[in-house]
Amino acid sequence: VAPAGDTVVDLMVLAAVVFAFGLVSRRLEGTVLTAPIVFVVAGAILGPAGLGLVEFNLDNHTVLLVGEIALAIVLFTDAARTDLSALRQNEALPLRLLGIGMPLTIALGTLVAALMLTDLTFWEAAIVGTVLAPTDAALGQAVVSNPRVPVRVRQALNVEAGLNDGLSVPFLALFLALAVAEGELQPASYWIRFALEQVGLGILVGVGVGLAGGWLVSWASKREWMTDSSQRLALLALAIIAWALADTVGGNGFIAAFVGGLAVGPTVERVGEKLIRSTEAEGQLLNLSVFFIFGVLVVGLVESLGWQVALYALLSLTVIRMLPVALSLYRTYLRGISVLFAGWFGPRGLASIVLGLIVVEEAPLLPGQDEIELVVASTVLLSVLLHGVTAAPLSAVYARRVEGMAADAPEKQGTVELTTRVGAAKLANEIQ
């Protein structure tokens, strides 16, 4: 029998968890046991702190690779299914959350981290603020897929979660470069130039791969050269090509995957939304794998949890998120309960986990790395639990409050219905 830490055994146990979840996924849909909660808890139980059947670690290249590919696919598919013209028709709520709320969230998260986590340098605090800025719609699936929640609100949250992870990557590249520069002999200008090269080359690769690859898929599909399964595999391949090629030439792979998705969306329009949704469903397998691995690792990471880190994690999910959202929604005339609802449902998930792993990989000698890992792990764990448990009941309460509002209330204004991320039950159907 192979040792518990053997990668083959780890992957076998993970596959068994995916299979078991698939068997009961429809029964769990709509309950407080969301897919991320199930996989995180399973990882914690089966990991070193529990039964010891799996033993992933932060230094395991497989862990980073699975996370990076999962995030690249999510960035690509989220961007590909975004209707940019529809964003402007939704009274600019998503644009407010992305253009105003997100930068303010990074800034406030940085400021609070610099004041509370005094062992971190300013740029390390900025890394914390950036890694914890993206939201994850998968953790609030009961919100963005609930037809009783006003379309304006849930679609704003859905689009925000789909795009803010890609928009956070350039900030992370810059802050990571500046943090490393503090401990290196090269001047800060060297690392700023490096960060700009990563952003620029990532954009160029993303545009090139997205336009060329999307056109080829559309061209071949219209001539019926491709089967449905090949179309899905082709889009998955484009996401990985953009990510890997950008990394090879010195660009940022996640920026390339995100921009590639934006570029490929219009080119495959005639292929259909169903194709992009199917591709997204297949990518969910990797997403759930990341949550399982996170569950294996998180118990060991939070063993040394102090009150400052715990308080910061709580503030990250509340004040650091809610205040920027409130400011970004100023003069939209949404009721206070709607602003609070949008502010609360900003869960941290896949993007924060993977971006945290990137910090470990790219800056192993960063003085504050251990504390950064602890803050990110604590915040994501708290988010998985709190947002997962409250998504369904708070959505029901909010929906009842909205139903009692006047017909001309801003919440009830018409808007374009955009697609939401594929849920766990649909993932199970795809597998079956």
N, C-alpha and C positions, 0 to 999 in steps of 0.2 A: 504494500500500500504506500502510495506517495505521501510525503509529509504534508502537514496542513498548509504550509506556506507555498506549496507547489502551485505554479500558475494554472496548470491544467486542472487540478482539483478545484481551485478557486473558481474557475470559469464553469466547471461542471455544476458546482453548487449554485452559482448564479443562474445558470440555465434552468435548474430545477425550480428555483424561486419564480422565475418568469413563467414557467409552465404551470406551477401551482396557482399563481395569481390569475393567469388566463382562465383557469377553470371556474373561478368564482367572481370574475371581474364584473359581470353584469349584476350579480347580487349585491356587490359593494357600491355600485354606482348610486350616487345620491346620499350616501351615508357619510359620517365623519371620517371613515377610514378611506382616505384618498390614496391614490396610487403612490405618491411620494412618501406618505406616512408608512404605508405597508412595506415599501422597499427599504426605507431607512431603519425601521424597527427590525426587519428581517436581517439586515446587515449587522445591527448591533447585537442581536441574539446569536447569530452564527459566527460573529467575529471573535477576536481574542478575548474580549471582555465577557463573552458568553460561552458558547459551546466550543469555540476554537476551531471550527471547521474551515474557516477561510482566514487569510492573513495578508490582505493587501497592505501596502505601506506607501507613504508619500514618495519614497525613492524608487518605487517600482515604475519602470517605463510604461508598462501596460496600463497602469492607472491613468497616467497623463495622456497617453495616446487615445484611450477610449473617451476620456473627457473632451479632448480637443476635437476629435471627429464628431462627437455628439453635438458640441456647440457649433461647429462649422455647418453641420446639416441644419440645425435649428435656425441659425442666422440666415442661411441661404433660403430655406423654405418660408420663413416668416417674411423676408423681404420680397420673395417672388410672389406671394399671394396678396401683397399690399397694393391696393388701388389708390394711387397717389391723387387722382382726381376726386375720389370719394372723400379723401381726408379734408379737402377744402369745403365739401358740401356738409360736413358734420359740424358746422358752426365753429370750426377751428379748435374744438376741444382737444383732439389728439396733438395738434401742433402746439397748443399751449402747454400741455403736459410734457412734451418732448423739448420744445424750444425754450421754455421758461422754467418749468418744474424740475427737469432733470439737472441742468447746470446749477440751479439753486440747491438741489439735494446734494450734489457733489461738494459744493462750497460749504454748506452747513455741516455735512458729515465730516469734512476735513477740519473745520474749525472746532467742532465738538471733540473730535479725536485728538487734536493737538492740545486742547485744554485738559482733557480727562486722562488720556493715555500718555503720560509725560515721558515715558521711556522711548517713545517714537520721535523721530525727527519730523519736521514739518512735511517733507515730501513723502515720508512713510505714512503720515496721517492722511495725506492726499490720496495715497494708494488705497487705504482703507475706505475712504469716502467714495472713491470711484468703483471699487470692486463691489460695494454694497448698494450702489445706485440702481443697477438694472432690476427690473421686476420680472416675474415669471407667471404667465397666465395659467400654466398647468397646475399651479398650486391653488388657484382660485377658479378652477373649471366650473364649479357650481355657480359662480358669479357671471362669467362671460358667456355661459351657455344657457342661462335662465331666461326664458322669454318674458317673464313677469318683471324683470329688471328693465328699466327704460333703455331703449336701444341706444340713445345718445350716450348714456353713462357707461354701459357695458362695452360698447364698441370703442369708446375712448380708452378704456382700460385695456381692452384687447389689443388695439393698435399700439398703444404705448408699450406694452410688454413685448410686442413683436419687434419693435424697432429700437428700444433704448439700450438693449444689450450690444447691438452693433455700434451705436453712437458712443458708447462708453469706452470702446477699445482704443480710439486715438488718445483719449485723456489718460488712460492707463499707460500706454506706450510712452507718453511724455513724462508723466510723474515717475514712472519706473526708471526712466533714463536719468532724470534729475536726482533721484534717490541714490542711484548707483554712482553718479558723478561725485557725490559728497565723499565717497570712500575710495575714489580712484584718482590717479595722477592726471588723467586727461581733464581739460577744462569742461565746464558745463556746456559750452557751445558745441563741443564735439558730440556730446550725448543728445543735445537738442537736434543737431543735424541728423544724427542717427535715427531719432524718433520721427522726424519729418520724412526721411527716406522710407521708413517703414510704412508710414501713412500713404505717401505718394505712390510708391511701387505697389502697395496693396490695392489702391484704387485703380491703377492702370491695369493690373492683372485681372482684377474683378470685372472691369468693363469689357476687356478683351475676351475673357473666357465666357462671360455671361452672354454677350451679344453673338459671338461666333457659335458657341455651343447651343444657345437657344434657337438661333436661326436654323442650324442643322437639324435639330430635333423637330422643329415645326415643319421644315421642308420635307424631311423623310416621312413624317407622320401623315402629312397631307397626301403623299403618294402611296400610303399604306405599305411602306417598307418595314415599319416597326410594329412589333406586337405591343400590347398594353404593358406587359411586364418589362419589356425592354425600354419602353419610355420612362417608366419609373426608375429603373436602374440607371438610365442615362442622366436623369436629373440628379440622382444621388452622386453619380460619378462626377458631374460638373461641380458640385459643391466641394468634393474632395480635391479635384484637380485645381480649382481656384485656391483653396487653402494651402495645398502642398506646393504649387508652383510659386506662389508669392513668397512662401517661406524659403524656397530654394534660391530665389533671386535677391533675397534681402528685404522683402516686403513683409507686411503683417498679414498672415494667413486669414485671420478672422475678419479683417477689413475687406480682404479680397472676397471671402465667401459672402459677406453681407452685400457688398456692392454688386457682386456677380448675380445674387438673387434679384436685386433691384433691376439689373439690366436684362435678366432672362425673363422676367414677368411679362412684359409686353410682347416679347417675341414668341412666346408659347401660348398666347391668348387663345388662339384657335384650337390648340390641343385640349384646353379645358381646365377648369378649376379642379375637376375630379382627379386629374393627373397629379397636380401639386399636392392635393390633400392625401392621396395615396402614398406619395413619396414621403410626406410628413409622418404618416402613420408608421411606415417602416423605420423612420429615424427615431421613433419613440422607444424602440427597443434599447437603443444606446442611452437615451435619456434616463430610463428607469434603471439601467445598469449603473449609471453615475450615482443615482440616489442610493443604490445598494452599497456601492463602494464607500460612499460618504458615511453611511451607517456603520460600516466596518471601522472606519477611521475615527469617527467623531468622538466616541467614548474615550479613547486615549488622549485626544486633543483637549477635551474639556475637563479632564481630571484636575488640572491646575487652575481652574476658573476662579478668578478673583472678583470682588464686588464691582470694581471699576469696569471690567470687561462685560460683566453681566448687565450692568446699568447701561453701558453704551449699546449693547445689543437691543435692549428694550427701547432706548431712545431712537435707535436706527429705524425701528419698525413703527414708531409713533411720531414724535415731534420732528425728527429729521426728515421724515417722509411727508407728514401731514401739513406742516407749515409751508413748504414750497408748493405743494399741491393747492393749498388754499390761496396762496398768492398768484399762482398761475391761472386760477379760475376766477379771479377778481373781475367783476363787471360782466360775468356770464349770467348773473341773476339766478343761478342754481340755488336751491334752498340749502340751509346749513347742513341738514341731514345728508344731502347728496354730496356735499363737499367732504364731510366726515367719512362717508361711505367710500368715496374714491380715494381718500387719503389712507384709510385703513387697508384697503385691498391693493397693497403694493408689495406682494410677497417676494422674498428672495429665494432663489433656487439654483437652477442649472448654471446660469451665467456666472453667478457669484462663486459657485464651487469651482468651476473651471478656471475663471480668472484668478482665483486664489492659488490654484495649482500652477498656473503660469508664473506667478510671482515666485513660487518655490523653485521652479525650474530655471527661470531666467536670472534670478538674483539670489543664489544660494548663500552668499556671504553677506547679505543685507543684515545689518545689526538687529533690526526690529522684526526679522522674519517670523520668529516664534510667536510673538505677540500678534502679528498680523494674521497668522494662521488661526490662532485662538479666537480672535474677534470675529473673523469671517465664519468659522465653524459654529460658534455660539449663536450668531445672528441667524444663520441659515437654519440651524436646528430649531431655534425658537419659532422661526417663521413657518417651517414645515408643520409644526405642531399647532400653533395658534391659528394661522390662516387656514389650515386644513380643517380644523375643528369648527371654526366660526363661519366658513364660507356659506354653507347651506342655510343654517338658521338665520344669520344676519341678512342674507339675501331675501329670505321670506319676510322678515320683519320690514326691511326697507321697501319691498314690493308692496306690502299692505299700506305703508305710509304714502307711497306715490299714488296708489289707486284712489286715495282720499283727496288728492290735490285737484285743483280746478283743471278743466280740459285745456286751458291755454297756458298751463305752467310750463316753464322752460324745459323741465325734464321730459315733457310729453311731446315736444316738438319733433316733427318727422326728420328722419335722417336716412342715409344710405346704410343698408344692412350689409356689413362685411362678414366674411367667414371667420370662424373661430378656430383655434388650434384643436386638433383631433384629441378626443378624450380617451380615457382608459378603456371603456367598453368598446369603442370603435377600433382601438388597437387590437383588442382580443378578437373582434370579428375579422380583422385583417389576417391575424395569425391563423384563425380557424378556417 
